[in-house]
Amino acid sequence: MKSRSPYCRFALIFWLASGAGVAAETNPANSALPAPPAPAAPPSVQSPSAVLGITVDADDGHLGYTVSRFAEPVIAHSRLGLVFADAPSLSEDLSLIDSSARSVDETWTQVWGEKEKVRNHYNELRVNLGRAGGGERVLSVVFRVYDDGIGFRYEVPADPAHPQRVIANELTEFAMTGDHSAWWTGAYLPNRYEYLYRHTPLSAIWKAETPLTLRTDSGLYLSLHEAALVDYASMTLENVGGNRLKADLIPWSDGSKVKTSGAFVTPWRSMEIVDRAAALIEAADLTLNLNEPNKQGDVSWIEPGKYVGIWWEMHIRKSSWASGPTHGATTANTKKYIDFAAKYGFKGVLVEGWNVGWDGDWIANSELFNFTLPYPDYDFAALAAYAKGKGVRLIGHHETSGGIANYEQQLDAAMATMADHGVHVIKTGYVKQNGLIPRIDESGKLVHEWQHGQFMVRHYQHVLEVAANYQIAINTHEPIKDTGLRRSYPNWMSREGARGQEYNAWSEGNGTAHTSTLPFTRLLSGPMDYTPGIFDLGSKEALRKRNIASTLAQQLALYVVIYSPLQMAADLPENYEAKPAAFQFIRDVPADWSQTCALAGEIGEYVVIARRDRHSRDWYLGASNNQHGRLLNTPLGFLESGVRYRAQIYRDGENAHWKTNPEAIVIETRDVISSDVLPLRLAPGGGVAIRFVPLVRKRGL
Ligand code: NOJ
């Protein structure tokens, strides 16, 4: 029998008390809701436990909606609609034909993830619209209302008179009820999504990327995002004044926003709406639930796991991607990493700089990358055989530097080369200044595209689908943001899409607040290949050059705090072997979970997350802290009751401090039960990592 943690049982009791669904574990309890309101009343629907409600109106021919929580407004009246450049728009002159409602309560299983079972419980309202003068349906808007969030999307039937339509503007608005506190990064900036988060009033936003996180004066937390971004432009949010945010679609180089053909659906526009910061993390299932189920059939070849690789040494300039005397991806060096991986139980070895194209200005010379030709000092075939013999796999690397035509031309051969060498995961890369992706347009002219417009959205999707044909999973760096597509395409395992650890190698660093901001912002969209686990934090040279604002205990905690099914142990092998006791945590921690409980946190201050291993009864806890030391009393109610656990604790030493003494760590054990409250002492820039191993088996398990 599967046991449920008491912590998560609390949520279940609340749900049952609310009179909601029955037998959610096993079946879709889908049913028709009571008839929608009489035509005179505006169409509306409430969430299953009557927490959130949405009302739609088209009174003056313009479509709009409002959102409330416990009857208090959360989103004031906001416009909806689409404007076409070359066809009658869906923005005015609309009239309501009819609406219908239904209720869905189902539980589905993730191939891999933060949790095994995901509950999808919502009430849906479908609103069909025609032209004011009558006639056929020209637009439907579908709203799905959950207790902790809302998604809606446009469904546009074909218009025989206009088989191709260009969207010139999406009118979707999110009218906020005040000048909320916002955590955001700007859109259209050169380094794509790789910026430290700003924390400002909403009014200071010009154009923000999503997920955008907001806190209201009354203590609500909102995350605005999108789900299922397929063949469409990515949505950013423009501040149009008066606390209103409006969808701003990243355009093509010719100014079009989206090129459509026939009938189409837009991505879902989504809002998490909760009353605790940590609840944002648990409500992030919304993005997955708004995506379609697995389209890839048998995906048993996809394996979450941890990896090491020839990577950090390039970022700290110990070796180079380019060929020559400092070349990192040599046969001998790769063997060293394979040996290390095999010795310590890592499944993968990433090798960057293995293929021809890195010499000279590789960011400018994207057309020189050859994805089938290794450098002469990299014996790919011999290394594949060596890795196989040691029970590990090479992880491939395709840095395109934004040379899309060059990559797509070689794509099949590139994937086949990797597959032939036993590779099951490829890290892709698109290092190019945002807005400078070259494309030869239909008239043969060189144009430059944004990294997150429809052209690139199509490209990322194409790579994913070709890779799947070769049973290869993708870990995209410089990606399009995550919109939950891993549910439909489980081979899209991880991505970067924010400032990762690499910035600690060569920039001013990520600062102390970054890893306690990410869980409430970027990570709400999906897994991140942050590449944690830097152990060499303490040398004077490291501090001066890399300025990593983290203690050693925090680096360990990040394996729990920052979810990725592909989790790197990023530091050099010798740095791990110098600290074997701390390294033990990285060896133990899994990369696939059956449950996740976000225990506590405030955005940019601290976060505490507990996760249960998918393949054992062990629980893990990770806490990451900003620059202010903190004592947190953490109830262990997530553990199974009646079971005694041995907690293996990796905590900051008494005098640990990210700036002056980052490597001071205490490793100790303590026996605990679920009713215990564990004091967690977090140093400035610190953290704690804990493994809980059950000692006594519960009867009947
Ligand atoms: C940027 C990626 O984020 C990093 O991980 C990689 O090493 C370099 N590009 C080179 O591809």
Boltz pocket constraint, residues with backbone or C-beta under 6 A from the ligand:
constraints:
  - pocket:
      binder: B
      contacts: [[A, 311], [A, 352], [A, 399], [A, 429], [A, 431], [A, 477], [A, 478], [A, 496], [A, 502]]
      max_distance: 6.0
